[in-house]
Amino acid sequence: MSEKKRYNTQVISDEILEKLSLENRYKFVNDNLSTILTDKQFSFLKQVQEYCLNYEKKNKITHGPDEDIYDWYADFGKEGYITDLI
């Protein structure tokens, strides 16, 4: 079986896409939020980030047009990270 294709037409170079990885975006967020969050809040943020990074790797998520975030809701709900508000 072939690997999932990330995009139909790629306009951003692989070098830039690598720098926009989820892990790199989390590093940027952490650097900027660490001074304004309490230790408890920052610890929770890191916990959720770790779950997301593992989830992305385990499920081979590419963030491509063929993926639907709604398919992930049940898994994130089981962890208590999202709830159904209806």
PDB file of N, CA, C and O in Angstrom:
ATOM      1  N   MET A   1       0.847  -1.180   0.000  1.00  0.00           N
ATOM      2  CA  MET A   1       0.000   0.000   0.000  1.00  0.00           C
ATOM      3  C   MET A   1       0.890   1.240   0.000  1.00  0.00           C
ATOM      4  O   MET A   1       1.888   1.291   0.718  1.00  0.00           O
ATOM      5  N   SER A   2       0.534   2.223  -0.792  1.00  0.00           N
ATOM      6  CA  SER A   2       1.357   3.434  -0.861  1.00  0.00           C
ATOM      7  C   SER A   2       1.133   4.310   0.360  1.00  0.00           C
ATOM      8  O   SER A   2       0.080   4.275   0.997  1.00  0.00           O
ATOM      9  N   GLU A   3       2.152   5.093   0.663  1.00  0.00           N
ATOM     10  CA  GLU A   3       2.056   6.022   1.786  1.00  0.00           C
ATOM     11  C   GLU A   3       1.118   7.169   1.436  1.00  0.00           C
ATOM     12  O   GLU A   3       0.960   7.516   0.266  1.00  0.00           O
ATOM     13  N   LYS A   4       0.492   7.758   2.462  1.00  0.00           N
ATOM     14  CA  LYS A   4      -0.406   8.879   2.219  1.00  0.00           C
ATOM     15  C   LYS A   4       0.368  10.041   1.619  1.00  0.00           C
ATOM     16  O   LYS A   4       1.472  10.360   2.061  1.00  0.00           O
ATOM     17  N   LYS A   5      -0.206  10.654   0.632  1.00  0.00           N
ATOM     18  CA  LYS A   5       0.391  11.831   0.023  1.00  0.00           C
ATOM     19  C   LYS A   5      -0.009  13.047   0.843  1.00  0.00           C
ATOM     20  O   LYS A   5      -1.171  13.190   1.223  1.00  0.00           O
ATOM     21  N   ARG A   6       0.935  13.907   1.111  1.00  0.00           N
ATOM     22  CA  ARG A   6       0.667  15.052   1.966  1.00  0.00           C
ATOM     23  C   ARG A   6      -0.192  16.101   1.263  1.00  0.00           C
ATOM     24  O   ARG A   6      -1.162  16.586   1.844  1.00  0.00           O
ATOM     25  N   TYR A   7       0.139  16.448   0.059  1.00  0.00           N
ATOM     26  CA  TYR A   7      -0.599  17.474  -0.671  1.00  0.00           C
ATOM     27  C   TYR A   7      -0.705  17.081  -2.140  1.00  0.00           C
ATOM     28  O   TYR A   7       0.140  16.348  -2.655  1.00  0.00           O
ATOM     29  N   ASN A   8      -1.734  17.564  -2.805  1.00  0.00           N
ATOM     30  CA  ASN A   8      -1.859  17.349  -4.240  1.00  0.00           C
ATOM     31  C   ASN A   8      -0.783  18.140  -4.983  1.00  0.00           C
ATOM     32  O   ASN A   8      -0.121  17.609  -5.875  1.00  0.00           O
ATOM     33  N   THR A   9      -0.613  19.388  -4.620  1.00  0.00           N
ATOM     34  CA  THR A   9       0.425  20.250  -5.181  1.00  0.00           C
ATOM     35  C   THR A   9       1.150  20.900  -4.025  1.00  0.00           C
ATOM     36  O   THR A   9       0.538  21.610  -3.227  1.00  0.00           O
ATOM     37  N   GLN A  10       2.435  20.669  -3.927  1.00  0.00           N
ATOM     38  CA  GLN A  10       3.217  21.217  -2.821  1.00  0.00           C
ATOM     39  C   GLN A  10       3.863  22.525  -3.267  1.00  0.00           C
ATOM     40  O   GLN A  10       4.644  22.545  -4.219  1.00  0.00           O
ATOM     41  N   VAL A  11       3.535  23.617  -2.575  1.00  0.00           N
ATOM     42  CA  VAL A  11       4.104  24.919  -2.924  1.00  0.00           C
ATOM     43  C   VAL A  11       5.129  25.397  -1.893  1.00  0.00           C
ATOM     44  O   VAL A  11       5.879  26.340  -2.147  1.00  0.00           O
ATOM     45  N   ILE A  12       5.155  24.749  -0.743  1.00  0.00           N
ATOM     46  CA  ILE A  12       6.125  25.090   0.305  1.00  0.00           C
ATOM     47  C   ILE A  12       7.204  24.012   0.296  1.00  0.00           C
ATOM     48  O   ILE A  12       6.904  22.819   0.272  1.00  0.00           O
ATOM     49  N   SER A  13       8.434  24.437   0.314  1.00  0.00           N
ATOM     50  CA  SER A  13       9.535  23.471   0.242  1.00  0.00           C
ATOM     51  C   SER A  13       9.551  22.567   1.482  1.00  0.00           C
ATOM     52  O   SER A  13       9.058  22.938   2.547  1.00  0.00           O
ATOM     53  N   ASP A  14      10.127  21.382   1.315  1.00  0.00           N
ATOM     54  CA  ASP A  14      10.245  20.428   2.427  1.00  0.00           C
ATOM     55  C   ASP A  14      11.014  21.038   3.592  1.00  0.00           C
ATOM     56  O   ASP A  14      10.704  20.765   4.752  1.00  0.00           O
ATOM     57  N   GLU A  15      12.004  21.852   3.295  1.00  0.00           N
ATOM     58  CA  GLU A  15      12.806  22.495   4.341  1.00  0.00           C
ATOM     59  C   GLU A  15      11.932  23.385   5.238  1.00  0.00           C
ATOM     60  O   GLU A  15      12.068  23.368   6.462  1.00  0.00           O
ATOM     61  N   ILE A  16      11.055  24.142   4.628  1.00  0.00           N
ATOM     62  CA  ILE A  16      10.158  25.018   5.408  1.00  0.00           C
ATOM     63  C   ILE A  16       9.110  24.182   6.129  1.00  0.00           C
ATOM     64  O   ILE A  16       8.804  24.449   7.291  1.00  0.00           O
ATOM     65  N   LEU A  17       8.555  23.178   5.463  1.00  0.00           N
ATOM     66  CA  LEU A  17       7.554  22.322   6.102  1.00  0.00           C
ATOM     67  C   LEU A  17       8.119  21.647   7.345  1.00  0.00           C
ATOM     68  O   LEU A  17       7.422  21.502   8.349  1.00  0.00           O
ATOM     69  N   GLU A  18       9.366  21.241   7.279  1.00  0.00           N
ATOM     70  CA  GLU A  18      10.003  20.622   8.435  1.00  0.00           C
ATOM     71  C   GLU A  18      10.065  21.605   9.604  1.00  0.00           C
ATOM     72  O   GLU A  18       9.882  21.221  10.759  1.00  0.00           O
ATOM     73  N   LYS A  19      10.323  22.857   9.298  1.00  0.00           N
ATOM     74  CA  LYS A  19      10.397  23.870  10.355  1.00  0.00           C
ATOM     75  C   LYS A  19       9.019  24.204  10.916  1.00  0.00           C
ATOM     76  O   LYS A  19       8.912  24.766  12.005  1.00  0.00           O
ATOM     77  N   LEU A  20       7.975  23.865  10.185  1.00  0.00           N
ATOM     78  CA  LEU A  20       6.603  24.091  10.649  1.00  0.00           C
ATOM     79  C   LEU A  20       6.003  22.851  11.294  1.00  0.00           C
ATOM     80  O   LEU A  20       4.789  22.769  11.481  1.00  0.00           O
ATOM     81  N   SER A  21       6.844  21.895  11.630  1.00  0.00           N
ATOM     82  CA  SER A  21       6.348  20.660  12.248  1.00  0.00           C
ATOM     83  C   SER A  21       5.631  20.974  13.556  1.00  0.00           C
ATOM     84  O   SER A  21       5.846  22.022  14.165  1.00  0.00           O
ATOM     85  N   LEU A  22       4.790  20.060  13.968  1.00  0.00           N
ATOM     86  CA  LEU A  22       4.042  20.232  15.213  1.00  0.00           C
ATOM     87  C   LEU A  22       4.995  20.427  16.390  1.00  0.00           C
ATOM     88  O   LEU A  22       4.760  21.271  17.255  1.00  0.00           O
ATOM     89  N   GLU A  23       6.061  19.649  16.417  1.00  0.00           N
ATOM     90  CA  GLU A  23       7.032  19.763  17.500  1.00  0.00           C
ATOM     91  C   GLU A  23       7.676  21.152  17.529  1.00  0.00           C
ATOM     92  O   GLU A  23       7.835  21.734  18.603  1.00  0.00           O
ATOM     93  N   ASN A  24       8.044  21.682  16.378  1.00  0.00           N
ATOM     94  CA  ASN A  24       8.647  23.021  16.335  1.00  0.00           C
ATOM     95  C   ASN A  24       7.648  24.114  16.712  1.00  0.00           C
ATOM     96  O   ASN A  24       8.011  25.097  17.358  1.00  0.00           O
ATOM     97  N   ARG A  25       6.400  23.938  16.311  1.00  0.00           N
ATOM     98  CA  ARG A  25       5.379  24.922  16.696  1.00  0.00           C
ATOM     99  C   ARG A  25       5.159  24.907  18.203  1.00  0.00           C
ATOM    100  O   ARG A  25       4.956  25.956  18.815  1.00  0.00           O
ATOM    101  N   TYR A  26       5.198  23.711  18.805  1.00  0.00           N
ATOM    102  CA  TYR A  26       5.061  23.615  20.260  1.00  0.00           C
ATOM    103  C   TYR A  26       6.229  24.293  20.971  1.00  0.00           C
ATOM    104  O   TYR A  26       6.035  24.942  21.999  1.00  0.00           O
ATOM    105  N   LYS A  27       7.428  24.149  20.437  1.00  0.00           N
ATOM    106  CA  LYS A  27       8.589  24.809  21.043  1.00  0.00           C
ATOM    107  C   LYS A  27       8.388  26.321  21.064  1.00  0.00           C
ATOM    108  O   LYS A  27       8.679  26.980  22.062  1.00  0.00           O
ATOM    109  N   PHE A  28       7.892  26.863  19.960  1.00  0.00           N
ATOM    110  CA  PHE A  28       7.633  28.304  19.874  1.00  0.00           C
ATOM    111  C   PHE A  28       6.569  28.716  20.895  1.00  0.00           C
ATOM    112  O   PHE A  28       6.742  29.698  21.616  1.00  0.00           O
ATOM    113  N   VAL A  29       5.481  27.967  20.951  1.00  0.00           N
ATOM    114  CA  VAL A  29       4.399  28.260  21.899  1.00  0.00           C
ATOM    115  C   VAL A  29       4.922  28.203  23.339  1.00  0.00           C
ATOM    116  O   VAL A  29       4.637  29.088  24.145  1.00  0.00           O
ATOM    117  N   ASN A  30       5.681  27.165  23.646  1.00  0.00           N
ATOM    118  CA  ASN A  30       6.198  26.996  25.004  1.00  0.00           C
ATOM    119  C   ASN A  30       7.124  28.143  25.396  1.00  0.00           C
ATOM    120  O   ASN A  30       7.054  28.645  26.519  1.00  0.00           O
ATOM    121  N   ASP A  31       7.977  28.553  24.487  1.00  0.00           N
ATOM    122  CA  ASP A  31       8.884  29.670  24.765  1.00  0.00           C
ATOM    123  C   ASP A  31       8.115  30.941  25.085  1.00  0.00           C
ATOM    124  O   ASP A  31       8.551  31.748  25.906  1.00  0.00           O
ATOM    125  N   ASN A  32       6.973  31.116  24.437  1.00  0.00           N
ATOM    126  CA  ASN A  32       6.217  32.349  24.613  1.00  0.00           C
ATOM    127  C   ASN A  32       5.183  32.296  25.727  1.00  0.00           C
ATOM    128  O   ASN A  32       4.777  33.337  26.243  1.00  0.00           O
ATOM    129  N   LEU A  33       4.755  31.105  26.102  1.00  0.00           N
ATOM    130  CA  LEU A  33       3.741  30.996  27.155  1.00  0.00           C
ATOM    131  C   LEU A  33       4.308  30.631  28.524  1.00  0.00           C
ATOM    132  O   LEU A  33       3.629  30.788  29.539  1.00  0.00           O
ATOM    133  N   SER A  34       5.524  30.154  28.555  1.00  0.00           N
ATOM    134  CA  SER A  34       6.091  29.683  29.824  1.00  0.00           C
ATOM    135  C   SER A  34       6.138  30.771  30.893  1.00  0.00           C
ATOM    136  O   SER A  34       6.071  30.468  32.084  1.00  0.00           O
ATOM    137  N   THR A  35       6.252  32.013  30.488  1.00  0.00           N
ATOM    138  CA  THR A  35       6.340  33.101  31.474  1.00  0.00           C
ATOM    139  C   THR A  35       4.986  33.572  31.982  1.00  0.00           C
ATOM    140  O   THR A  35       4.914  34.239  33.014  1.00  0.00           O
ATOM    141  N   ILE A  36       3.903  33.236  31.270  1.00  0.00           N
ATOM    142  CA  ILE A  36       2.600  33.737  31.711  1.00  0.00           C
ATOM    143  C   ILE A  36       1.690  32.651  32.286  1.00  0.00           C
ATOM    144  O   ILE A  36       0.666  32.963  32.894  1.00  0.00           O
ATOM    145  N   LEU A  37       2.052  31.389  32.101  1.00  0.00           N
ATOM    146  CA  LEU A  37       1.250  30.297  32.657  1.00  0.00           C
ATOM    147  C   LEU A  37       1.782  29.893  34.027  1.00  0.00           C
ATOM    148  O   LEU A  37       2.975  30.006  34.306  1.00  0.00           O
ATOM    149  N   THR A  38       0.880  29.425  34.867  1.00  0.00           N
ATOM    150  CA  THR A  38       1.312  28.862  36.147  1.00  0.00           C
ATOM    151  C   THR A  38       2.008  27.530  35.871  1.00  0.00           C
ATOM    152  O   THR A  38       1.893  26.979  34.776  1.00  0.00           O
ATOM    153  N   ASP A  39       2.717  27.024  36.850  1.00  0.00           N
ATOM    154  CA  ASP A  39       3.377  25.728  36.683  1.00  0.00           C
ATOM    155  C   ASP A  39       2.369  24.629  36.357  1.00  0.00           C
ATOM    156  O   ASP A  39       2.634  23.756  35.530  1.00  0.00           O
ATOM    157  N   LYS A  40       1.218  24.681  37.012  1.00  0.00           N
ATOM    158  CA  LYS A  40       0.175  23.677  36.774  1.00  0.00           C
ATOM    159  C   LYS A  40      -0.361  23.774  35.345  1.00  0.00           C
ATOM    160  O   LYS A  40      -0.534  22.755  34.677  1.00  0.00           O
ATOM    161  N   GLN A  41      -0.618  24.979  34.884  1.00  0.00           N
ATOM    162  CA  GLN A  41      -1.116  25.183  33.528  1.00  0.00           C
ATOM    163  C   GLN A  41      -0.086  24.736  32.486  1.00  0.00           C
ATOM    164  O   GLN A  41      -0.422  24.084  31.497  1.00  0.00           O
ATOM    165  N   PHE A  42       1.168  25.102  32.732  1.00  0.00           N
ATOM    166  CA  PHE A  42       2.223  24.751  31.783  1.00  0.00           C
ATOM    167  C   PHE A  42       2.436  23.243  31.753  1.00  0.00           C
ATOM    168  O   PHE A  42       2.696  22.680  30.689  1.00  0.00           O
ATOM    169  N   SER A  43       2.333  22.594  32.881  1.00  0.00           N
ATOM    170  CA  SER A  43       2.461  21.145  32.950  1.00  0.00           C
ATOM    171  C   SER A  43       1.343  20.469  32.151  1.00  0.00           C
ATOM    172  O   SER A  43       1.588  19.500  31.433  1.00  0.00           O
ATOM    173  N   PHE A  44       0.125  20.979  32.278  1.00  0.00           N
ATOM    174  CA  PHE A  44      -0.996  20.436  31.522  1.00  0.00           C
ATOM    175  C   PHE A  44      -0.783  20.647  30.023  1.00  0.00           C
ATOM    176  O   PHE A  44      -1.031  19.742  29.226  1.00  0.00           O
ATOM    177  N   LEU A  45      -0.330  21.825  29.644  1.00  0.00           N
ATOM    178  CA  LEU A  45      -0.053  22.117  28.244  1.00  0.00           C
ATOM    179  C   LEU A  45       0.958  21.122  27.675  1.00  0.00           C
ATOM    180  O   LEU A  45       0.763  20.589  26.582  1.00  0.00           O
ATOM    181  N   LYS A  46       2.030  20.875  28.412  1.00  0.00           N
ATOM    182  CA  LYS A  46       3.056  19.930  27.969  1.00  0.00           C
ATOM    183  C   LYS A  46       2.488  18.510  27.861  1.00  0.00           C
ATOM    184  O   LYS A  46       2.852  17.764  26.952  1.00  0.00           O
ATOM    185  N   GLN A  47       1.607  18.142  28.776  1.00  0.00           N
ATOM    186  CA  GLN A  47       0.964  16.823  28.744  1.00  0.00           C
ATOM    187  C   GLN A  47       0.137  16.659  27.472  1.00  0.00           C
ATOM    188  O   GLN A  47       0.220  15.631  26.800  1.00  0.00           O
ATOM    189  N   VAL A  48      -0.650  17.664  27.147  1.00  0.00           N
ATOM    190  CA  VAL A  48      -1.478  17.618  25.945  1.00  0.00           C
ATOM    191  C   VAL A  48      -0.600  17.600  24.696  1.00  0.00           C
ATOM    192  O   VAL A  48      -0.881  16.865  23.749  1.00  0.00           O
ATOM    193  N   GLN A  49       0.444  18.393  24.690  1.00  0.00           N
ATOM    194  CA  GLN A  49       1.347  18.419  23.549  1.00  0.00           C
ATOM    195  C   GLN A  49       1.986  17.049  23.321  1.00  0.00           C
ATOM    196  O   GLN A  49       2.091  16.589  22.184  1.00  0.00           O
ATOM    197  N   GLU A  50       2.405  16.410  24.387  1.00  0.00           N
ATOM    198  CA  GLU A  50       3.023  15.087  24.275  1.00  0.00           C
ATOM    199  C   GLU A  50       2.021  14.085  23.695  1.00  0.00           C
ATOM    200  O   GLU A  50       2.372  13.260  22.852  1.00  0.00           O
ATOM    201  N   TYR A  51       0.771  14.167  24.157  1.00  0.00           N
ATOM    202  CA  TYR A  51      -0.263  13.289  23.620  1.00  0.00           C
ATOM    203  C   TYR A  51      -0.447  13.544  22.115  1.00  0.00           C
ATOM    204  O   TYR A  51      -0.544  12.604  21.327  1.00  0.00           O
ATOM    205  N   CYS A  52      -0.493  14.812  21.735  1.00  0.00           N
ATOM    206  CA  CYS A  52      -0.694  15.165  20.322  1.00  0.00           C
ATOM    207  C   CYS A  52       0.464  14.688  19.455  1.00  0.00           C
ATOM    208  O   CYS A  52       0.242  14.173  18.359  1.00  0.00           O
ATOM    209  N   LEU A  53       1.685  14.850  19.927  1.00  0.00           N
ATOM    210  CA  LEU A  53       2.846  14.395  19.165  1.00  0.00           C
ATOM    211  C   LEU A  53       2.822  12.884  18.991  1.00  0.00           C
ATOM    212  O   LEU A  53       3.089  12.380  17.900  1.00  0.00           O
ATOM    213  N   ASN A  54       2.504  12.163  20.053  1.00  0.00           N
ATOM    214  CA  ASN A  54       2.408  10.704  19.969  1.00  0.00           C
ATOM    215  C   ASN A  54       1.258  10.270  19.065  1.00  0.00           C
ATOM    216  O   ASN A  54       1.383   9.318  18.295  1.00  0.00           O
ATOM    217  N   TYR A  55       0.144  10.975  19.169  1.00  0.00           N
ATOM    218  CA  TYR A  55      -1.038  10.665  18.353  1.00  0.00           C
ATOM    219  C   TYR A  55      -0.721  10.872  16.874  1.00  0.00           C
ATOM    220  O   TYR A  55      -1.077  10.050  16.029  1.00  0.00           O
ATOM    221  N   GLU A  56      -0.052  11.972  16.579  1.00  0.00           N
ATOM    222  CA  GLU A  56       0.323  12.276  15.199  1.00  0.00           C
ATOM    223  C   GLU A  56       1.227  11.173  14.630  1.00  0.00           C
ATOM    224  O   GLU A  56       1.033  10.723  13.500  1.00  0.00           O
ATOM    225  N   LYS A  57       2.197  10.752  15.411  1.00  0.00           N
ATOM    226  CA  LYS A  57       3.133   9.721  14.962  1.00  0.00           C
ATOM    227  C   LYS A  57       2.438   8.355  14.832  1.00  0.00           C
ATOM    228  O   LYS A  57       2.588   7.666  13.823  1.00  0.00           O
ATOM    229  N   LYS A  58       1.684   7.981  15.858  1.00  0.00           N
ATOM    230  CA  LYS A  58       1.012   6.680  15.879  1.00  0.00           C
ATOM    231  C   LYS A  58       0.026   6.533  14.717  1.00  0.00           C
ATOM    232  O   LYS A  58      -0.078   5.462  14.120  1.00  0.00           O
ATOM    233  N   ASN A  59      -0.685   7.595  14.405  1.00  0.00           N
ATOM    234  CA  ASN A  59      -1.716   7.551  13.369  1.00  0.00           C
ATOM    235  C   ASN A  59      -1.238   8.051  12.011  1.00  0.00           C
ATOM    236  O   ASN A  59      -2.030   8.192  11.079  1.00  0.00           O
ATOM    237  N   LYS A  60       0.068   8.317  11.906  1.00  0.00           N
ATOM    238  CA  LYS A  60       0.678   8.772  10.645  1.00  0.00           C
ATOM    239  C   LYS A  60      -0.088   9.941  10.037  1.00  0.00           C
ATOM    240  O   LYS A  60      -0.415   9.941   8.850  1.00  0.00           O
ATOM    241  N   ILE A  61      -0.361  10.922  10.865  1.00  0.00           N
ATOM    242  CA  ILE A  61      -1.109  12.098  10.441  1.00  0.00           C
ATOM    243  C   ILE A  61      -0.185  13.008   9.639  1.00  0.00           C
ATOM    244  O   ILE A  61       0.924  13.326  10.069  1.00  0.00           O
ATOM    245  N   THR A  62      -0.655  13.414   8.484  1.00  0.00           N
ATOM    246  CA  THR A  62       0.139  14.273   7.604  1.00  0.00           C
ATOM    247  C   THR A  62      -0.391  15.704   7.544  1.00  0.00           C
ATOM    248  O   THR A  62       0.270  16.586   6.997  1.00  0.00           O
ATOM    249  N   HIS A  63      -1.567  15.936   8.097  1.00  0.00           N
ATOM    250  CA  HIS A  63      -2.238  17.233   8.029  1.00  0.00           C
ATOM    251  C   HIS A  63      -2.569  17.599   6.584  1.00  0.00           C
ATOM    252  O   HIS A  63      -2.601  18.771   6.209  1.00  0.00           O
ATOM    253  N   GLY A  64      -2.812  16.572   5.797  1.00  0.00           N
ATOM    254  CA  GLY A  64      -3.158  16.759   4.395  1.00  0.00           C
ATOM    255  C   GLY A  64      -4.653  16.937   4.196  1.00  0.00           C
ATOM    256  O   GLY A  64      -5.429  16.826   5.145  1.00  0.00           O
ATOM    257  N   PRO A  65      -5.055  17.212   2.968  1.00  0.00           N
ATOM    258  CA  PRO A  65      -6.462  17.503   2.671  1.00  0.00           C
ATOM    259  C   PRO A  65      -7.391  16.297   2.828  1.00  0.00           C
ATOM    260  O   PRO A  65      -8.609  16.466   2.891  1.00  0.00           O
ATOM    261  N   ASP A  66      -6.841  15.094   2.893  1.00  0.00           N
ATOM    262  CA  ASP A  66      -7.678  13.904   3.010  1.00  0.00           C
ATOM    263  C   ASP A  66      -7.982  13.531   4.454  1.00  0.00           C
ATOM    264  O   ASP A  66      -8.671  12.541   4.700  1.00  0.00           O
ATOM    265  N   GLU A  67      -7.486  14.297   5.404  1.00  0.00           N
ATOM    266  CA  GLU A  67      -7.710  14.001   6.823  1.00  0.00           C
ATOM    267  C   GLU A  67      -8.783  14.918   7.397  1.00  0.00           C
ATOM    268  O   GLU A  67      -8.874  16.097   7.055  1.00  0.00           O
ATOM    269  N   ASP A  68      -9.585  14.342   8.274  1.00  0.00           N
ATOM    270  CA  ASP A  68     -10.673  15.090   8.892  1.00  0.00           C
ATOM    271  C   ASP A  68     -10.478  15.090  10.402  1.00  0.00           C
ATOM    272  O   ASP A  68     -10.459  14.031  11.030  1.00  0.00           O
ATOM    273  N   ILE A  69     -10.335  16.256  10.973  1.00  0.00           N
ATOM    274  CA  ILE A  69     -10.091  16.392  12.412  1.00  0.00           C
ATOM    275  C   ILE A  69     -11.206  15.765  13.237  1.00  0.00           C
ATOM    276  O   ILE A  69     -10.966  15.322  14.360  1.00  0.00           O
ATOM    277  N   TYR A  70     -12.411  15.721  12.703  1.00  0.00           N
ATOM    278  CA  TYR A  70     -13.532  15.153  13.446  1.00  0.00           C
ATOM    279  C   TYR A  70     -13.341  13.663  13.714  1.00  0.00           C
ATOM    280  O   TYR A  70     -13.914  13.125  14.661  1.00  0.00           O
ATOM    281  N   ASP A  71     -12.546  13.001  12.894  1.00  0.00           N
ATOM    282  CA  ASP A  71     -12.260  11.581  13.116  1.00  0.00           C
ATOM    283  C   ASP A  71     -11.439  11.362  14.385  1.00  0.00           C
ATOM    284  O   ASP A  71     -11.413  10.255  14.924  1.00  0.00           O
ATOM    285  N   TRP A  72     -10.779  12.395  14.857  1.00  0.00           N
ATOM    286  CA  TRP A  72      -9.899  12.276  16.020  1.00  0.00           C
ATOM    287  C   TRP A  72     -10.617  12.604  17.336  1.00  0.00           C
ATOM    288  O   TRP A  72     -10.076  12.348  18.411  1.00  0.00           O
ATOM    289  N   TYR A  73     -11.807  13.157  17.260  1.00  0.00           N
ATOM    290  CA  TYR A  73     -12.520  13.629  18.453  1.00  0.00           C
ATOM    291  C   TYR A  73     -12.695  12.551  19.518  1.00  0.00           C
ATOM    292  O   TYR A  73     -12.471  12.807  20.701  1.00  0.00           O
ATOM    293  N   ALA A  74     -13.089  11.365  19.114  1.00  0.00           N
ATOM    294  CA  ALA A  74     -13.342  10.306  20.100  1.00  0.00           C
ATOM    295  C   ALA A  74     -12.082   9.996  20.901  1.00  0.00           C
ATOM    296  O   ALA A  74     -12.144   9.824  22.118  1.00  0.00           O
ATOM    297  N   ASP A  75     -10.944   9.924  20.223  1.00  0.00           N
ATOM    298  CA  ASP A  75      -9.689   9.624  20.913  1.00  0.00           C
ATOM    299  C   ASP A  75      -9.301  10.732  21.892  1.00  0.00           C
ATOM    300  O   ASP A  75      -8.861  10.458  23.008  1.00  0.00           O
ATOM    301  N   PHE A  76      -9.464  11.968  21.470  1.00  0.00           N
ATOM    302  CA  PHE A  76      -9.131  13.092  22.351  1.00  0.00           C
ATOM    303  C   PHE A  76     -10.145  13.203  23.491  1.00  0.00           C
ATOM    304  O   PHE A  76      -9.802  13.624  24.595  1.00  0.00           O
ATOM    305  N   GLY A  77     -11.389  12.825  23.215  1.00  0.00           N
ATOM    306  CA  GLY A  77     -12.414  12.816  24.254  1.00  0.00           C
ATOM    307  C   GLY A  77     -12.134  11.788  25.333  1.00  0.00           C
ATOM    308  O   GLY A  77     -12.353  12.050  26.516  1.00  0.00           O
ATOM    309  N   LYS A  78     -11.651  10.616  24.935  1.00  0.00           N
ATOM    310  CA  LYS A  78     -11.318   9.562  25.902  1.00  0.00           C
ATOM    311  C   LYS A  78     -10.244  10.028  26.881  1.00  0.00           C
ATOM    312  O   LYS A  78     -10.212   9.597  28.034  1.00  0.00           O
ATOM    313  N   GLU A  79      -9.366  10.913  26.408  1.00  0.00           N
ATOM    314  CA  GLU A  79      -8.308  11.447  27.269  1.00  0.00           C
ATOM    315  C   GLU A  79      -8.789  12.635  28.106  1.00  0.00           C
ATOM    316  O   GLU A  79      -8.082  13.106  28.997  1.00  0.00           O
ATOM    317  N   GLY A  80     -10.008  13.115  27.807  1.00  0.00           N
ATOM    318  CA  GLY A  80     -10.549  14.252  28.535  1.00  0.00           C
ATOM    319  C   GLY A  80     -10.088  15.597  28.007  1.00  0.00           C
ATOM    320  O   GLY A  80     -10.231  16.612  28.689  1.00  0.00           O
ATOM    321  N   TYR A  81      -9.535  15.619  26.798  1.00  0.00           N
ATOM    322  CA  TYR A  81      -9.017  16.861  26.237  1.00  0.00           C
ATOM    323  C   TYR A  81     -10.081  17.670  25.513  1.00  0.00           C
ATOM    324  O   TYR A  81      -9.932  18.882  25.353  1.00  0.00           O
ATOM    325  N   ILE A  82     -11.158  17.017  25.069  1.00  0.00           N
ATOM    326  CA  ILE A  82     -12.299  17.728  24.482  1.00  0.00           C
ATOM    327  C   ILE A  82     -13.574  17.070  24.972  1.00  0.00           C
ATOM    328  O   ILE A  82     -13.577  15.905  25.371  1.00  0.00           O
ATOM    329  N   THR A  83     -14.649  17.829  24.937  1.00  0.00           N
ATOM    330  CA  THR A  83     -15.952  17.301  25.346  1.00  0.00           C
ATOM    331  C   THR A  83     -17.001  17.711  24.336  1.00  0.00           C
ATOM    332  O   THR A  83     -16.817  18.671  23.588  1.00  0.00           O
ATOM    333  N   ASP A  84     -18.095  16.985  24.318  1.00  0.00           N
ATOM    334  CA  ASP A  84     -19.225  17.321  23.454  1.00  0.00           C
ATOM    335  C   ASP A  84     -20.081  18.330  24.214  1.00  0.00           C
ATOM    336  O   ASP A  84     -20.618  18.024  25.279  1.00  0.00           O
ATOM    337  N   LEU A  85     -20.198  19.503  23.674  1.00  0.00           N
ATOM    338  CA  LEU A  85     -20.936  20.571  24.358  1.00  0.00           C
ATOM    339  C   LEU A  85     -22.417  20.568  24.049  1.00  0.00           C
ATOM    340  O   LEU A  85     -23.165  21.371  24.607  1.00  0.00           O
ATOM    341  N   ILE A  86     -22.855  19.681  23.172  1.00  0.00           N
ATOM    342  CA  ILE A  86     -24.276  19.663  22.783  1.00  0.00           C
ATOM    343  C   ILE A  86     -25.036  18.711  23.681  1.00  0.00           C
ATOM    344  O   ILE A  86     -26.246  18.546  23.524  1.00  0.00           O
TER     345      ILE A  86
END
